[in-house]
Amino acid sequence: MAVIQGQGTTFNLPNYVGVLFGLTPTETPFLSAIGGMTGGRSVTAKRFPIQFYDLPEPEEHNHLEGQDAPDPTVITRDQVENCVQIFHETINISYTRQAAYSEVAGVPIVGGEPNPVTDELTWQTQRRLEKIARDVEYAFVQGEYAYPGDNSAARKTRGILNAIETNVVDASAGDLEKAHFDELFRIMYDNGAPLGGQVVLMTNSYQKQQLSEIYAYNVEDRNYGGVNLQTLETDFGVFGVMLSRHIPQDTVVAVDLSVCAPVLLPIPGKGFLFREELAKTGASEKHQIYGEIGLQHGPELYHGMVSGLATA
């Protein structure tokens, strides 16, 4: 469906009558699960650290009775970083377009329903907030980290897919199998992932069907059939299943939600996501919506994925 570039007027943004349906999916499961647009944590810098430490491998010591203290050692810390990225939208509605909400395209049916949009600026604002939420969801899943040295390029937050480096199982274009998950959970456990109670398997439509097929247990009943896998119990924990439109069809991701959160950079006196009127230059209402948001994804060892799966 068309997006109008520039100012909305009565000529390029006509009204219609009847029930107004939205055709674009607006769910944001990952963003909602980790705090949504209000449950994140605020920062006062563009970049933020993800700090971690690692203990040495366990060993059998041979300390003697009455011996001197052993040589000192220290446990070091390390970090990776991510950044907030800018989400910025502009709305420009002419005075006439805002006022003439009863003027509809074509000839309305007599006695039919009225135009459901009576405040175009408010309606456009609501739709832009939905768009921003979808853009944040996409960035949190597929975003590629970028922190340029000057203002000639945009900052980009790192999404969960690009954060995972260690716990990866390559399916080599094969069909999803139970063996892939057996290997994934095993290497996650062996590499130190806690695999606590907030790990979910994020998947798109095709692999979701494959998951249900692999782990299907259909109760035999004359009046009930079908399987919708929502929870997977394994040797290493019980994991939920999250359906996400932004996960590539050839990938299933195991994400520990407990270490993920939106990171917000509040603008003094305005908040972290706000609408404000821009300078008046003519007979229109011109506003901008602005926010800076990034993903705290925690240690990448806490997550894992099966990639390179067949998609048909």
C-alpha positions, 0 to 999 in steps of 0.5 A, spaced: 500 500 500 502 506 498 506 511 503 505 518 501 511 522 501 511 529 503 505 533 506 498 529 507 492 533 503 485 532 501 488 530 494 493 525 496 490 522 503 482 521 501 477 519 506 473 512 506 467 510 510 466 503 513 470 499 518 477 500 517 482 494 517 489 494 518 493 489 513 500 489 516 501 485 522 503 489 528 505 484 533 512 484 536 513 478 540 521 479 542 520 486 544 514 485 548 517 479 552 523 483 554 520 489 556 516 493 551 517 500 549 516 502 557 520 496 561 527 497 559 533 501 562 535 508 561 542 510 559 546 517 558 550 515 553 550 512 546 554 506 547 553 501 553 557 495 555 555 488 556 560 486 561 562 479 563 567 474 567 569 467 566 572 463 571 578 458 570 577 451 569 576 447 575 582 443 577 585 438 583 589 442 587 595 439 591 596 444 597 600 442 603 599 442 610 602 448 613 605 451 606 606 458 604 600 462 601 600 460 593 601 465 588 596 470 587 591 470 581 586 475 579 579 474 575 579 478 569 573 482 566 571 483 559 566 486 555 562 487 549 558 493 547 552 495 543 549 502 542 542 505 541 539 507 534 535 513 532 528 512 530 525 518 527 519 519 523 515 526 521 508 527 520 505 533 516 498 534 515 495 540 512 489 544 515 484 543 510 486 535 511 485 535 518 478 539 518 475 536 512 474 529 515 467 528 513 469 529 505 470 522 503 472 519 496 467 517 491 459 517 493 458 514 500 452 509 501 446 513 503 445 511 511 452 507 511 457 508 516 461 514 517 469 515 516 472 512 522 478 517 522 476 524 525 483 526 527 488 525 522 494 527 526 492 523 531 491 517 527 497 518 523 501 518 530 498 512 532 500 508 526 507 511 526 508 508 533 506 501 530 511 502 525 516 504 530 515 498 534 515 494 528 522 497 526 525 496 533 523 489 533 526 488 526 532 491 529 532 487 535 532 481 531 536 482 525 540 488 526 547 489 524 552 493 529 555 499 527 558 505 531 561 510 526 566 515 527 563 521 525 555 523 523 556 521 516 553 514 517 547 512 522 548 508 529 545 501 529 544 496 534 546 489 534 540 484 534 540 477 537 542 474 531 548 477 530 550 477 537 550 469 537 557 467 535 559 461 539 553 456 540 551 455 532 549 449 529 549 449 521 544 444 518 547 445 511 541 446 508 537 439 511 531 439 514 530 441 522 531 434 526 531 433 533 538 431 533 539 439 531 536 441 538 540 435 541 546 438 539 544 445 540 542 444 547 548 440 549 553 445 546 550 451 550 550 447 556 557 445 555 559 452 554 556 455 560 549 457 558 545 457 564 539 454 560 534 457 566 527 458 566 526 464 561 529 460 554 525 461 548 525 458 541 524 463 536 522 461 530 518 463 523 512 460 520 516 454 516 520 451 522 514 452 527 511 447 523 517 443 523 517 443 530 510 441 531 511 435 527 518 433 530 515 433 537 508 432 535 504 427 540 497 428 538 491 425 543 487 420 539 480 423 540 474 424 535 473 431 536 480 434 537 486 433 532 492 437 531 498 439 534 501 446 536 507 446 540 508 451 545 513 448 550 519 443 549 522 439 555 529 437 554 534 434 558 537 441 559 530 445 561 523 447 559 523 452 553 517 456 551 516 457 543 515 464 540 513 465 533 516 471 530 516 474 523 523 477 523 526 470 524 529 468 517 525 462 515 532 457 515 533 459 523 531 457 530 534 461 535 534 459 543 534 466 547 535 467 554 530 472 555 532 474 562 538 477 560 535 481 554 532 488 555 531 494 551 536 500 552 533 507 552 536 514 551 531 519 554 532 526 551 532 531 557 525 534 558 522 530 553 523 522 554 525 517 550 520 516 545 516 523 544 512 527 539 513 534 538 511 540 533 516 542 528 517 550 526 511 553 523 512 554 516 505 554 513 498 552 513 499 545 516 501 541 522 508 538 522 510 534 528 516 529 529 516 523 533 523 521 536 527 516 540 533 512 541 533 505 543 538 499 543 538 492 545 541 489 551 542 482 549 547 479 555 552 474 554 552 471 547 554 464 550 547 464 553 544 464 547 544 459 541 541 457 534 540 452 528 541 456 522 542 454 514 535 449 515 531 447 509 525 452 508 521 447 503 
